[in-house]
Amino acid sequence: MEPARTEPVDQEPDIRARPPLVREFLLVAGLFLAYKFGRRAANGHAEEAFRNAGNVWDLERALHLPGEGVVQGLLLHGETLIHAANTYYATVHFPATALFLVWLYWRRPGHYARSRRVLAALTAAALALHLLFPLAPPRMLPVAGLVDTGQVYGPTVYGPTPATDTMANQFAAMPSLHVGWAVMVAVGLIAATRSRWRWLWLLHPAITLLVVVGTANHYWLDAVVAVALLAVALAAFRPPRGAPSGSEQPSRPGAWGNTAAFPVAAYATAADAGPGPRARPRAGAVR
């Protein structure tokens, strides 16, 4: 007898699980714009932002965390390396997350809705923290002694000074959404795929962490807080126990090598299903 397969084959997506495309596009775009304008509204508060930065720096030293300069020193060994880090910081963050949502919507719709809710909750929590706890990044903190690699080597997404920056709030270092979104992308793809190589997606948040710290745009604690908020969001939107995963539903009977995995639908009647096989009498039973 041929042994049953232990892993399902890749299946066609269940289009019934896809929310309406136009609605999702407007919802995601609206959430992004709300976050961008919310960050702009949180601009200013320079004195408080620098005071908080000093407190975060002192806390990291009290916790014996490695200085952010350790990572930056490695990147500054070569101009090509630091330029690549700045480019990764400026260009990968948003497109990677957008492509992640698009791919889930198209190929793993059963995973899409939860991932979108988790990202929305994480982003909303980050915006609230930006408003409540303005924080200057380490590149602005004199005691840190770090280089603003974006301004010196390029490219950069920020203006030369926070007061003249009309595109972003530079006092919104905590939490690091670069790290939070990158971890969610890795977690979501690992959960939604079956390849033995899927764990390599963890390289994305690992590289992102080194980049945001090495370019002096974030403290270590910015990343720690982002991951903690993500963990809360994942727990809050945990799927019901026993609910089938979108990547665990085979596309055709027998794909798992076990036809018992495909019971007759609950709404089918006995007549619809047809007569079953006659039971074989037990040995010694009266005929």
C-alpha positions, -999 to 999 in steps of 0.1 A, spaced: 0 0 0 13 34 -9 20 55 23 -1 86 28 16 119 21 24 139 52 23 174 36 -4 189 14 5 200 -21 2 236 -30 -34 244 -38 -54 268 -59 -66 297 -37 -101 297 -25 -116 327 -42 -145 327 -18 -122 338 10 -112 369 -8 -128 402 4 -140 426 -23 -109 440 -41 -120 476 -43 -131 477 -7 -97 463 4 -78 487 -17 -97 517 -3 -94 504 32 -56 498 31 -50 531 13 -71 549 38 -53 533 68 -19 543 53 -30 579 47 -44 582 82 -11 570 96 9 594 74 -12 624 84 -13 613 120 25 613 121 26 648 105 1 660 132 26 647 159 54 669 146 72 693 169 78 686 206 115 688 200 124 694 237 104 665 249 117 643 221 153 649 230 146 645 267 130 611 260 160 602 238 184 608 266 163 586 289 161 558 263 199 560 258 205 558 296 181 529 299 198 509 272 232 514 289 216 504 323 204 472 306 239 466 292 226 466 256 253 469 230 258 505 217 242 512 183 276 524 173 288 488 172 266 480 142 273 514 125 310 508 128 307 476 108 287 494 81 311 523 79 339 499 68 329 505 32 309 533 15 292 507 -7 279 489 23 265 519 41 249 532 9 233 498 5 220 500 41 205 535 35 189 522 2 174 492 21 160 516 48 145 540 22 131 516 -4 123 481 10 101 488 40 68 499 24 70 480 -10 78 447 8 48 450 31 25 460 2 37 431 -19 31 408 11 -5 418 14 -11 416 -24 4 381 -25 -17 369 4 -48 384 -11 -42 366 -44 -26 333 -34 -35 328 3 -68 347 9 -75 326 40 -45 343 56 -50 377 42 -77 392 65 -59 383 97 -26 397 85 -42 429 74 -60 433 108 -27 427 127 -8 452 106 -36 478 110 -36 472 148 2 474 150 3 506 130 -25 523 151 -7 514 183 26 528 169 8 561 160 -6 564 195 29 559 209 44 584 185 19 610 199 24 601 235 62 595 235 80 617 209 115 604 205 145 618 187 165 591 168 201 583 179 215 601 148 203 633 165 215 626 200 249 642 206 259 618 234 255 588 210 283 601 187 267 585 157 268 595 120 236 605 101 244 581 73 215 591 52 226 628 51 263 619 47 262 590 22 226 590 9 200 582 0 178 596 27 140 599 32 143 628 57 149 665 54 182 680 67 164 692 99 131 682 116 118 717 113 121 718 75 109 682 69 74 684 54 72 647 45 78 628 78 79 632 116 115 626 126 106 625 163 87 592 158 115 567 165 96 544 189 84 519 180 102 510 148 76 501 122 104 491 99 111 462 123 75 455 132 62 453 96 93 432 86 86 407 114 50 404 104 59 398 68 82 370 78 57 355 103 28 357 77 48 341 49 61 313 72 25 306 83 11 307 47 36 286 29 49 251 30 83 252 15 112 239 36 130 272 28 102 294 42 122 301 74 146 321 53 120 349 54 134 356 88 163 372 71 141 402 62 135 413 98 171 404 108 186 426 80 160 453 87 171 454 124 207 458 115 199 485 90 177 506 112 202 505 140 233 508 119 220 539 101 212 554 135 175 558 127 164 537 157 175 524 191 175 487 200 145 494 223 125 508 193 127 473 178 119 456 211 87 476 216 76 470 180 79 433 184 61 434 217 32 453 201 31 429 172 29 399 197 -1 416 213 -18 422 180 -12 386 169 -27 373 201 -57 396 198 -64 383 163 -57 347 169 -78 324 146 -104 302 164 -90 270 177 -95 242 152 -101 266 123 -84 253 91 -56 273 78 -58 287 43 -26 268 33 -39 235 48 -68 229 25 -59 206 -4 -73 215 -38 -86 181 -49 -96 148 -34 -68 125 -25 -42 153 -24 -32 142 10 -34 105 1 -63 100 24 -99 102 11 -113 102 46 -101 138 48 -130 148 25 -163 141 43 -197 147 27 -207 183 32 -229 189 62 -258 202 41 -259 169 20 -286 144 28 -282 107 29 -299 104 -4 -275 129 -20 -246 109 -7 -260 76 -21 -261 42 -4 -229 32 14 -212 -2 12 -230 -30 29 -214 -38 63 -195 -71 65 -210 -95 91 -188 -103 120 -175 -138 125 -200 -159 144 -229 -134 139 -263 -148 133 -273 -146 96 
